[in-house]
Amino acid sequence: MSLLVDSPGPAPQRLDGRTVVVVHAHPDDEAIFTGATIRRLADRGARVVLVTATAGEMGTPRQPLPRGVDLATVRRREVEAAAETLGVARLVLLDRRDSGLPGWSSTAHPRALVQADLAGLARTIASLVEAEQAEAVVAYDADGIYGHPDHIAVRLLGRYAATLTGVTWYEATVDREHLHFAGEHLLDDAGGRRRYGRVTAEITTAVAATPEELAAKCTAMLAHASQIGPDMLDGPGFAETYELEWFVRRGRPALLETLGNAHALV
Ligand SMILES: [Zn+2]
């Protein structure tokens, strides 16, 4: 049982000069799982460095692509637009290939993320954390939120980069108990309905979007037009499904704790 309390609280703490590195697997994940959080960090003056590991080549485009343009190119442009909407200060594309799902031949592609030297990539991210003087890394929970191999790889990258640098790291997740009572979520089509994410008791940190932040998140999600159409965002139920973002903190309290306006009372 949980109760979410919105509290106006004192004036928001400014975060100028503070930096977080947010690592995601595919274009669109940054908006779906962390869009409101990134927008709030940026609005408070924090520097958000977004790392996107793959170009999401294995996604299914909703519309035929323009002649001569491949999906990777389209999706790189989409994540650039979404990043701008969310106030990302720097976008880093690791340029690995979307691995696709277990059993697909794409998992064996030499540039697939799951074929990469993950320790080497983690050192690349650790170098980025140090160069940016970031105080925290955001990646995914132990199951990559819903089990996609690229998400699990990103979890390993984030955790290892945080270990190498000694910074706090946050596992981005979803509260599966909350979503059980919410409307349709994009994760519902990703398989394992109601088994993704974490239970409420495991979540340490939650951010509840303001209407402005939620609007930015919606715009950022729709920037991924090759994957997400307005018809997929359950009109009146959109806020219920997407206004909360959830994290499990590993390490000392850091940047995201300064944001929290949703307190999970377990
Ligand atoms: Zn993804």
py3Dmol code that shows the C-alpha trace and the ligand (Angstrom):
import py3Dmol

protein = """\
ATOM      1  CA  MET A   1       0.000   0.000   0.000  1.00  0.00           C
ATOM      2  CA  SER A   2       1.359   3.380  -0.857  1.00  0.00           C
ATOM      3  CA  LEU A   3       0.206   6.922  -0.624  1.00  0.00           C
ATOM      4  CA  LEU A   4       1.547   9.643  -2.824  1.00  0.00           C
ATOM      5  CA  VAL A   5       1.514  13.114  -1.380  1.00  0.00           C
ATOM      6  CA  ASP A   6       2.140  16.212  -3.427  1.00  0.00           C
ATOM      7  CA  SER A   7       3.540  18.929  -1.237  1.00  0.00           C
ATOM      8  CA  PRO A   8       4.331  22.470  -2.357  1.00  0.00           C
ATOM      9  CA  GLY A   9       7.206  22.655   0.153  1.00  0.00           C
ATOM     10  CA  PRO A  10       9.829  25.373   0.262  1.00  0.00           C
ATOM     11  CA  ALA A  11      11.208  27.186  -2.781  1.00  0.00           C
ATOM     12  CA  PRO A  12      12.883  24.734  -5.164  1.00  0.00           C
ATOM     13  CA  GLN A  13      16.582  24.250  -4.632  1.00  0.00           C
ATOM     14  CA  ARG A  14      18.719  25.578  -7.495  1.00  0.00           C
ATOM     15  CA  LEU A  15      21.049  23.037  -9.040  1.00  0.00           C
ATOM     16  CA  ASP A  16      23.396  25.264 -11.031  1.00  0.00           C
ATOM     17  CA  GLY A  17      26.826  23.705 -11.418  1.00  0.00           C
ATOM     18  CA  ARG A  18      25.577  20.201 -10.675  1.00  0.00           C
ATOM     19  CA  THR A  19      25.612  17.469 -13.310  1.00  0.00           C
ATOM     20  CA  VAL A  20      24.037  14.071 -13.868  1.00  0.00           C
ATOM     21  CA  VAL A  21      24.713  11.525 -16.605  1.00  0.00           C
ATOM     22  CA  VAL A  22      21.553   9.717 -17.727  1.00  0.00           C
ATOM     23  CA  VAL A  23      22.117   6.540 -19.749  1.00  0.00           C
ATOM     24  CA  HIS A  24      19.410   4.998 -21.912  1.00  0.00           C
ATOM     25  CA  ALA A  25      19.270   2.109 -24.360  1.00  0.00           C
ATOM     26  CA  HIS A  26      17.222   3.449 -27.281  1.00  0.00           C
ATOM     27  CA  PRO A  27      15.874   6.758 -28.512  1.00  0.00           C
ATOM     28  CA  ASP A  28      12.505   7.260 -26.744  1.00  0.00           C
ATOM     29  CA  ASP A  29      13.490   5.634 -23.431  1.00  0.00           C
ATOM     30  CA  GLU A  30      14.758   8.965 -22.113  1.00  0.00           C
ATOM     31  CA  ALA A  31      11.326  10.530 -22.606  1.00  0.00           C
ATOM     32  CA  ILE A  32       9.209   7.573 -21.482  1.00  0.00           C
ATOM     33  CA  PHE A  33      11.043   6.831 -18.253  1.00  0.00           C
ATOM     34  CA  THR A  34      12.827  10.044 -17.255  1.00  0.00           C
ATOM     35  CA  GLY A  35      11.368  12.889 -19.334  1.00  0.00           C
ATOM     36  CA  ALA A  36       9.835  14.890 -16.499  1.00  0.00           C
ATOM     37  CA  THR A  37      12.851  14.353 -14.264  1.00  0.00           C
ATOM     38  CA  ILE A  38      15.247  15.601 -16.936  1.00  0.00           C
ATOM     39  CA  ARG A  39      13.059  18.633 -17.636  1.00  0.00           C
ATOM     40  CA  ARG A  40      12.951  19.529 -13.932  1.00  0.00           C
ATOM     41  CA  LEU A  41      16.698  19.076 -13.490  1.00  0.00           C
ATOM     42  CA  ALA A  42      17.329  21.365 -16.437  1.00  0.00           C
ATOM     43  CA  ASP A  43      14.811  23.951 -15.234  1.00  0.00           C
ATOM     44  CA  ARG A  44      16.591  24.105 -11.894  1.00  0.00           C
ATOM     45  CA  GLY A  45      19.932  24.720 -13.550  1.00  0.00           C
ATOM     46  CA  ALA A  46      21.449  21.233 -13.506  1.00  0.00           C
ATOM     47  CA  ARG A  47      23.458  20.002 -16.463  1.00  0.00           C
ATOM     48  CA  VAL A  48      21.949  16.822 -17.872  1.00  0.00           C
ATOM     49  CA  VAL A  49      24.171  14.703 -20.088  1.00  0.00           C
ATOM     50  CA  LEU A  50      22.120  12.117 -21.964  1.00  0.00           C
ATOM     51  CA  VAL A  51      23.866   9.015 -23.259  1.00  0.00           C
ATOM     52  CA  THR A  52      21.893   6.926 -25.752  1.00  0.00           C
ATOM     53  CA  ALA A  53      23.544   3.599 -26.396  1.00  0.00           C
ATOM     54  CA  THR A  54      21.906   2.547 -29.661  1.00  0.00           C
ATOM     55  CA  ALA A  55      19.933   4.110 -32.488  1.00  0.00           C
ATOM     56  CA  GLY A  56      16.981   1.782 -32.019  1.00  0.00           C
ATOM     57  CA  GLU A  57      17.349   0.276 -35.480  1.00  0.00           C
ATOM     58  CA  MET A  58      15.232  -2.749 -34.610  1.00  0.00           C
ATOM     59  CA  GLY A  59      12.142  -0.736 -33.754  1.00  0.00           C
ATOM     60  CA  THR A  60       9.176  -0.951 -36.090  1.00  0.00           C
ATOM     61  CA  PRO A  61       8.496   2.348 -37.844  1.00  0.00           C
ATOM     62  CA  ARG A  62       4.883   3.446 -37.676  1.00  0.00           C
ATOM     63  CA  GLN A  63       5.038   4.981 -41.152  1.00  0.00           C
ATOM     64  CA  PRO A  64       7.081   4.166 -44.243  1.00  0.00           C
ATOM     65  CA  LEU A  65      10.430   5.919 -44.057  1.00  0.00           C
ATOM     66  CA  PRO A  66      11.416   8.548 -46.630  1.00  0.00           C
ATOM     67  CA  ARG A  67      13.247   7.030 -49.562  1.00  0.00           C
ATOM     68  CA  GLY A  68      16.942   6.604 -48.879  1.00  0.00           C
ATOM     69  CA  VAL A  69      16.657   7.277 -45.156  1.00  0.00           C
ATOM     70  CA  ASP A  70      17.213   4.482 -42.665  1.00  0.00           C
ATOM     71  CA  LEU A  71      15.534   4.099 -39.303  1.00  0.00           C
ATOM     72  CA  ALA A  72      18.741   4.769 -37.379  1.00  0.00           C
ATOM     73  CA  THR A  73      19.038   8.182 -39.023  1.00  0.00           C
ATOM     74  CA  VAL A  74      15.400   8.981 -38.289  1.00  0.00           C
ATOM     75  CA  ARG A  75      15.689   7.922 -34.675  1.00  0.00           C
ATOM     76  CA  ARG A  76      18.891   9.871 -34.088  1.00  0.00           C
ATOM     77  CA  ARG A  77      17.068  12.983 -35.262  1.00  0.00           C
ATOM     78  CA  GLU A  78      14.149  12.134 -33.019  1.00  0.00           C
ATOM     79  CA  VAL A  79      16.281  11.795 -29.914  1.00  0.00           C
ATOM     80  CA  GLU A  80      17.991  15.075 -30.732  1.00  0.00           C
ATOM     81  CA  ALA A  81      14.583  16.789 -30.861  1.00  0.00           C
ATOM     82  CA  ALA A  82      13.420  15.119 -27.662  1.00  0.00           C
ATOM     83  CA  ALA A  83      16.643  16.082 -25.891  1.00  0.00           C
ATOM     84  CA  GLU A  84      16.136  19.685 -26.877  1.00  0.00           C
ATOM     85  CA  THR A  85      12.559  19.631 -25.579  1.00  0.00           C
ATOM     86  CA  LEU A  86      13.741  18.211 -22.268  1.00  0.00           C
ATOM     87  CA  GLY A  87      16.608  20.679 -21.832  1.00  0.00           C
ATOM     88  CA  VAL A  88      19.434  18.168 -22.196  1.00  0.00           C
ATOM     89  CA  ALA A  89      22.761  20.030 -22.236  1.00  0.00           C
ATOM     90  CA  ARG A  90      24.751  17.379 -24.082  1.00  0.00           C
ATOM     91  CA  LEU A  91      23.686  14.316 -26.029  1.00  0.00           C
ATOM     92  CA  VAL A  92      26.195  11.504 -26.464  1.00  0.00           C
ATOM     93  CA  LEU A  93      25.371   8.706 -28.917  1.00  0.00           C
ATOM     94  CA  LEU A  94      27.393   5.565 -28.279  1.00  0.00           C
ATOM     95  CA  ASP A  95      26.562   4.377 -31.789  1.00  0.00           C
ATOM     96  CA  ARG A  96      26.043   0.749 -30.970  1.00  0.00           C
ATOM     97  CA  ARG A  97      23.365  -1.182 -32.827  1.00  0.00           C
ATOM     98  CA  ASP A  98      19.982  -2.094 -31.339  1.00  0.00           C
ATOM     99  CA  SER A  99      20.289  -5.756 -30.365  1.00  0.00           C
ATOM    100  CA  GLY A 100      16.617  -6.561 -30.784  1.00  0.00           C
ATOM    101  CA  LEU A 101      14.994  -9.294 -28.738  1.00  0.00           C
ATOM    102  CA  PRO A 102      16.344 -12.691 -27.684  1.00  0.00           C
ATOM    103  CA  GLY A 103      16.204 -15.126 -30.576  1.00  0.00           C
ATOM    104  CA  TRP A 104      16.532 -12.466 -33.238  1.00  0.00           C
ATOM    105  CA  SER A 105      19.547 -12.678 -35.551  1.00  0.00           C
ATOM    106  CA  SER A 106      20.213  -9.011 -34.784  1.00  0.00           C
ATOM    107  CA  THR A 107      21.580 -10.018 -31.382  1.00  0.00           C
ATOM    108  CA  ALA A 108      24.571 -11.574 -33.185  1.00  0.00           C
ATOM    109  CA  HIS A 109      25.374  -8.474 -35.239  1.00  0.00           C
ATOM    110  CA  PRO A 110      28.969  -7.438 -34.467  1.00  0.00           C
ATOM    111  CA  ARG A 111      27.871  -3.890 -33.614  1.00  0.00           C
ATOM    112  CA  ALA A 112      24.915  -4.986 -31.467  1.00  0.00           C
ATOM    113  CA  LEU A 113      25.115  -3.529 -27.984  1.00  0.00           C
ATOM    114  CA  VAL A 114      24.998  -6.988 -26.432  1.00  0.00           C
ATOM    115  CA  GLN A 115      28.093  -7.955 -28.440  1.00  0.00           C
ATOM    116  CA  ALA A 116      30.050  -4.937 -27.223  1.00  0.00           C
ATOM    117  CA  ASP A 117      32.890  -4.928 -24.741  1.00  0.00           C
ATOM    118  CA  LEU A 118      30.662  -3.678 -21.929  1.00  0.00           C
ATOM    119  CA  ALA A 119      33.576  -3.082 -19.563  1.00  0.00           C
ATOM    120  CA  GLY A 120      35.194  -0.892 -22.203  1.00  0.00           C
ATOM    121  CA  LEU A 121      31.959   1.012 -22.815  1.00  0.00           C
ATOM    122  CA  ALA A 122      31.521   1.448 -19.067  1.00  0.00           C
ATOM    123  CA  ARG A 123      35.004   2.973 -18.910  1.00  0.00           C
ATOM    124  CA  THR A 124      33.942   5.360 -21.668  1.00  0.00           C
ATOM    125  CA  ILE A 125      30.957   6.414 -19.575  1.00  0.00           C
ATOM    126  CA  ALA A 126      33.119   6.655 -16.463  1.00  0.00           C
ATOM    127  CA  SER A 127      35.456   8.981 -18.345  1.00  0.00           C
ATOM    128  CA  LEU A 128      32.452  11.068 -19.306  1.00  0.00           C
ATOM    129  CA  VAL A 129      31.296  11.194 -15.665  1.00  0.00           C
ATOM    130  CA  GLU A 130      34.737  12.385 -14.610  1.00  0.00           C
ATOM    131  CA  ALA A 131      35.123  14.916 -17.415  1.00  0.00           C
ATOM    132  CA  GLU A 132      31.682  16.330 -16.635  1.00  0.00           C
ATOM    133  CA  GLN A 133      32.285  16.169 -12.875  1.00  0.00           C
ATOM    134  CA  ALA A 134      28.897  14.506 -12.594  1.00  0.00           C
ATOM    135  CA  GLU A 135      27.639  13.488  -9.168  1.00  0.00           C
ATOM    136  CA  ALA A 136      25.289  10.750 -10.293  1.00  0.00           C
ATOM    137  CA  VAL A 137      24.540   8.254 -13.046  1.00  0.00           C
ATOM    138  CA  VAL A 138      21.051   7.102 -13.995  1.00  0.00           C
ATOM    139  CA  ALA A 139      20.550   3.725 -15.705  1.00  0.00           C
ATOM    140  CA  TYR A 140      18.036   0.897 -15.192  1.00  0.00           C
ATOM    141  CA  ASP A 141      16.911  -1.596 -12.579  1.00  0.00           C
ATOM    142  CA  ALA A 142      18.232  -5.146 -12.489  1.00  0.00           C
ATOM    143  CA  ASP A 143      15.824  -6.327 -15.173  1.00  0.00           C
ATOM    144  CA  GLY A 144      16.335  -3.352 -17.442  1.00  0.00           C
ATOM    145  CA  ILE A 145      12.757  -2.372 -16.439  1.00  0.00           C
ATOM    146  CA  TYR A 146      11.233  -5.003 -18.733  1.00  0.00           C
ATOM    147  CA  GLY A 147      13.969  -7.388 -19.737  1.00  0.00           C
ATOM    148  CA  HIS A 148      15.115  -6.045 -23.109  1.00  0.00           C
ATOM    149  CA  PRO A 149      18.733  -7.178 -23.596  1.00  0.00           C
ATOM    150  CA  ASP A 150      19.890  -3.628 -24.434  1.00  0.00           C
ATOM    151  CA  HIS A 151      18.287  -2.306 -21.262  1.00  0.00           C
ATOM    152  CA  ILE A 152      20.028  -4.954 -19.189  1.00  0.00           C
ATOM    153  CA  ALA A 153      23.312  -4.019 -20.893  1.00  0.00           C
ATOM    154  CA  VAL A 154      22.704  -0.356 -20.058  1.00  0.00           C
ATOM    155  CA  ARG A 155      22.052  -1.277 -16.447  1.00  0.00           C
ATOM    156  CA  LEU A 156      25.445  -2.993 -16.356  1.00  0.00           C
ATOM    157  CA  LEU A 157      27.116   0.001 -18.025  1.00  0.00           C
ATOM    158  CA  GLY A 158      25.596   2.438 -15.556  1.00  0.00           C
ATOM    159  CA  ARG A 159      26.365   0.374 -12.515  1.00  0.00           C
ATOM    160  CA  TYR A 160      29.954  -0.274 -13.546  1.00  0.00           C
ATOM    161  CA  ALA A 161      30.585   3.355 -14.512  1.00  0.00           C
ATOM    162  CA  ALA A 162      29.244   4.458 -11.108  1.00  0.00           C
ATOM    163  CA  THR A 163      31.421   1.905  -9.346  1.00  0.00           C
ATOM    164  CA  LEU A 164      34.502   3.091 -11.234  1.00  0.00           C
ATOM    165  CA  THR A 165      33.853   6.729 -10.358  1.00  0.00           C
ATOM    166  CA  GLY A 166      32.316   6.334  -6.898  1.00  0.00           C
ATOM    167  CA  VAL A 167      29.256   8.424  -7.692  1.00  0.00           C
ATOM    168  CA  THR A 168      25.681   7.705  -6.687  1.00  0.00           C
ATOM    169  CA  TRP A 169      23.680   5.805  -9.188  1.00  0.00           C
ATOM    170  CA  TYR A 170      19.994   5.549  -9.717  1.00  0.00           C
ATOM    171  CA  GLU A 171      18.089   2.705 -11.269  1.00  0.00           C
ATOM    172  CA  ALA A 172      15.287   4.153 -13.368  1.00  0.00           C
ATOM    173  CA  THR A 173      12.283   1.884 -13.081  1.00  0.00           C
ATOM    174  CA  VAL A 174       8.499   1.915 -12.964  1.00  0.00           C
ATOM    175  CA  ASP A 175       6.243   1.160 -10.021  1.00  0.00           C
ATOM    176  CA  ARG A 176       4.437  -1.912 -11.247  1.00  0.00           C
ATOM    177  CA  GLU A 177       1.879  -1.712  -8.452  1.00  0.00           C
ATOM    178  CA  HIS A 178       1.004   1.862  -9.390  1.00  0.00           C
ATOM    179  CA  LEU A 179       0.764   0.995 -13.085  1.00  0.00           C
ATOM    180  CA  HIS A 180      -1.458  -1.950 -12.297  1.00  0.00           C
ATOM    181  CA  PHE A 181      -4.198   0.584 -11.627  1.00  0.00           C
ATOM    182  CA  ALA A 182      -3.220   3.063 -14.337  1.00  0.00           C
ATOM    183  CA  GLY A 183      -4.155   3.189 -18.007  1.00  0.00           C
ATOM    184  CA  GLU A 184      -2.320   1.710 -20.961  1.00  0.00           C
ATOM    185  CA  HIS A 185       1.451   2.077 -20.811  1.00  0.00           C
ATOM    186  CA  LEU A 186       3.807   1.618 -23.749  1.00  0.00           C
ATOM    187  CA  LEU A 187       5.431  -1.143 -21.714  1.00  0.00           C
ATOM    188  CA  ASP A 188       2.246  -3.150 -22.009  1.00  0.00           C
ATOM    189  CA  ASP A 189       3.175  -3.948 -25.604  1.00  0.00           C
ATOM    190  CA  ALA A 190       6.715  -4.840 -24.642  1.00  0.00           C
ATOM    191  CA  GLY A 191       5.611  -8.115 -23.085  1.00  0.00           C
ATOM    192  CA  GLY A 192       5.277  -9.296 -19.545  1.00  0.00           C
ATOM    193  CA  ARG A 193       2.425  -6.959 -18.691  1.00  0.00           C
ATOM    194  CA  ARG A 194       2.358  -6.127 -14.988  1.00  0.00           C
ATOM    195  CA  ARG A 195       5.654  -7.886 -14.379  1.00  0.00           C
ATOM    196  CA  TYR A 196       7.929  -5.016 -15.281  1.00  0.00           C
ATOM    197  CA  GLY A 197       9.654  -2.563 -12.995  1.00  0.00           C
ATOM    198  CA  ARG A 198       9.676  -2.875  -9.241  1.00  0.00           C
ATOM    199  CA  VAL A 199       7.176  -3.089  -6.412  1.00  0.00           C
ATOM    200  CA  THR A 200       6.479   0.103  -4.491  1.00  0.00           C
ATOM    201  CA  ALA A 201       8.486  -0.940  -1.439  1.00  0.00           C
ATOM    202  CA  GLU A 202      11.704  -1.104  -3.474  1.00  0.00           C
ATOM    203  CA  ILE A 203      11.453   2.445  -4.819  1.00  0.00           C
ATOM    204  CA  THR A 204      13.462   5.105  -2.997  1.00  0.00           C
ATOM    205  CA  THR A 205      12.843   8.193  -5.079  1.00  0.00           C
ATOM    206  CA  ALA A 206       9.865   9.414  -7.076  1.00  0.00           C
ATOM    207  CA  VAL A 207       9.251  12.552  -9.084  1.00  0.00           C
ATOM    208  CA  ALA A 208       5.708  13.762  -9.800  1.00  0.00           C
ATOM    209  CA  ALA A 209       5.560  15.930 -12.909  1.00  0.00           C
ATOM    210  CA  THR A 210       3.932  19.325 -12.835  1.00  0.00           C
ATOM    211  CA  PRO A 211       1.490  19.962 -15.704  1.00  0.00           C
ATOM    212  CA  GLU A 212       4.243  21.872 -17.537  1.00  0.00           C
ATOM    213  CA  GLU A 213       6.757  19.067 -17.066  1.00  0.00           C
ATOM    214  CA  LEU A 214       4.191  16.501 -18.151  1.00  0.00           C
ATOM    215  CA  ALA A 215       3.485  18.534 -21.287  1.00  0.00           C
ATOM    216  CA  ALA A 216       7.220  18.608 -22.067  1.00  0.00           C
ATOM    217  CA  LYS A 217       7.406  14.868 -21.505  1.00  0.00           C
ATOM    218  CA  CYS A 218       4.481  14.318 -23.863  1.00  0.00           C
ATOM    219  CA  THR A 219       6.102  16.520 -26.520  1.00  0.00           C
ATOM    220  CA  ALA A 220       9.375  14.636 -26.117  1.00  0.00           C
ATOM    221  CA  MET A 221       7.621  11.276 -26.439  1.00  0.00           C
ATOM    222  CA  LEU A 222       5.851  12.446 -29.583  1.00  0.00           C
ATOM    223  CA  ALA A 223       9.182  13.657 -31.006  1.00  0.00           C
ATOM    224  CA  HIS A 224       9.788   9.938 -31.483  1.00  0.00           C
ATOM    225  CA  ALA A 225       7.175   9.923 -34.207  1.00  0.00           C
ATOM    226  CA  SER A 226       8.563   6.812 -35.890  1.00  0.00           C
ATOM    227  CA  GLN A 227       7.651   4.869 -32.740  1.00  0.00           C
ATOM    228  CA  ILE A 228       5.015   6.751 -30.771  1.00  0.00           C
ATOM    229  CA  GLY A 229       1.853   8.331 -32.131  1.00  0.00           C
ATOM    230  CA  PRO A 230      -0.743  10.396 -30.290  1.00  0.00           C
ATOM    231  CA  ASP A 231      -3.125   7.452 -30.554  1.00  0.00           C
ATOM    232  CA  MET A 232      -0.749   5.458 -28.341  1.00  0.00           C
ATOM    233  CA  LEU A 233      -0.871   7.951 -25.501  1.00  0.00           C
ATOM    234  CA  ASP A 234      -4.115   7.305 -23.722  1.00  0.00           C
ATOM    235  CA  GLY A 235      -5.624  10.828 -23.837  1.00  0.00           C
ATOM    236  CA  PRO A 236      -7.271  11.458 -20.476  1.00  0.00           C
ATOM    237  CA  GLY A 237      -5.289   8.671 -18.845  1.00  0.00           C
ATOM    238  CA  PHE A 238      -1.918  10.023 -19.943  1.00  0.00           C
ATOM    239  CA  ALA A 239      -1.227  11.878 -16.704  1.00  0.00           C
ATOM    240  CA  GLU A 240      -2.198   8.932 -14.540  1.00  0.00           C
ATOM    241  CA  THR A 241       0.151   6.645 -16.433  1.00  0.00           C
ATOM    242  CA  TYR A 242       3.128   8.932 -17.053  1.00  0.00           C
ATOM    243  CA  GLU A 243       3.202  11.739 -14.475  1.00  0.00           C
ATOM    244  CA  LEU A 244       5.272   9.771 -11.987  1.00  0.00           C
ATOM    245  CA  GLU A 245       8.853   8.663 -12.538  1.00  0.00           C
ATOM    246  CA  TRP A 246      10.555   6.239 -10.204  1.00  0.00           C
ATOM    247  CA  PHE A 247      14.095   5.416  -9.151  1.00  0.00           C
ATOM    248  CA  VAL A 248      15.982   3.134  -6.821  1.00  0.00           C
ATOM    249  CA  ARG A 249      18.994   4.948  -5.401  1.00  0.00           C
ATOM    250  CA  ARG A 250      22.261   3.128  -4.855  1.00  0.00           C
ATOM    251  CA  GLY A 251      24.621   5.175  -2.744  1.00  0.00           C
ATOM    252  CA  ARG A 252      24.287   8.420  -0.883  1.00  0.00           C
ATOM    253  CA  PRO A 253      21.470  10.867  -1.614  1.00  0.00           C
ATOM    254  CA  ALA A 254      22.334  13.044  -4.595  1.00  0.00           C
ATOM    255  CA  LEU A 255      20.758  15.249  -7.186  1.00  0.00           C
ATOM    256  CA  LEU A 256      17.449  13.456  -7.626  1.00  0.00           C
ATOM    257  CA  GLU A 257      16.597  13.666  -3.939  1.00  0.00           C
ATOM    258  CA  THR A 258      16.492  17.449  -4.278  1.00  0.00           C
ATOM    259  CA  LEU A 259      13.644  17.082  -6.784  1.00  0.00           C
ATOM    260  CA  GLY A 260      11.290  14.802  -4.970  1.00  0.00           C
ATOM    261  CA  ASN A 261       7.792  16.116  -4.597  1.00  0.00           C
ATOM    262  CA  ALA A 262       6.265  12.689  -4.455  1.00  0.00           C
ATOM    263  CA  HIS A 263       6.944  10.837  -1.247  1.00  0.00           C
ATOM    264  CA  ALA A 264       6.279   7.148  -1.284  1.00  0.00           C
ATOM    265  CA  LEU A 265       4.924   6.285   2.139  1.00  0.00           C
ATOM    266  CA  VAL A 266       5.129   2.555   2.362  1.00  0.00           C
TER     267      VAL A 266
END
"""
ligand_1 = """\
1
ZN
Zn 14.432 0.830 -24.965
"""
view = py3Dmol.view(width=600, height=400)
view.addModel(protein, "pdb")
view.setStyle({"model": 0}, {"cartoon": {"style": "trace"}})
view.addModel(ligand_1, "xyz")
view.setStyle({"model": 1}, {"stick": {}})
view.zoomTo()
view.show()
